[in-house]
């Protein structure tokens, strides 16, 4: 079993401290749902863990390897940003071959949603098609930990079910940290839920906790 | 090997527009001086390729950097590779 350990994360934008001494661990087999209001620092935290943006302070390690730029080891962490990251000037089969090992590339290429797209360029795909391809690339990758920013945003329900299925399937070998405002789908697949609130992390056990911390409006029982 | 392929795919997006614009600079020089200079085209190519890198990747498609980071290539490494490949191609053009 592998472990991702992140602590002492402090990040400010101007005078505002967005992340205040964040501590977070994830093990293979875990799916952590990271929730929080807009602008609370969810995406920033994922980028800091990945190593693409600096923090005032941070400590991150995968197993016994400490690194401030975890992305340099493609077998440690993969990160899917909120917006499309696919190169749009090459065909999808080239993109898949570049991103994945041979075995994983075959697996992604054979997927029922991807097979018809292999000879197209990413600019010819719809937003939903691009998103499912990106998710398959990172979820099936050889990395031990997968950070995903808003996987359910702008995708059709049929894709959402498939995304949940492959994340559940791959969580047997990998650890996931997923952030999205579609908290129902997050709660559906997560093994642990965290809420970013006021720069810190609160553990969330269910919908009542989300109401208590003001993430979702309180609703009367049976009227949800 | 995957990182080298990644750098080449990244650079591929800059190649055609940089060649077209640097050739246009060469023709402009020809119209002004009456002499076509490959040295001008080569030097122009280096400058134009770096300019395209900035506009295409820093301004328009910043999220694309994440694709390359996921295969282990940092933004700094991509800037260095753009500079190195452009100097190489520019020098080859200048030597014609």
Interface residues (C-beta under 8 A of the other chain):
Chain A: X50 X52 X69 X71 X72 X73 X74 X78 X79 X80 X81 X83 X84 X85 X86 X87 X88 X89 X90 X94 X95 X98 X99 X138 X141
Chain B: X2 X5 X6 X9 X10 X12 X13 X61 X63 X64 X65 X66 X67 X69 X70 X71 X72 X74
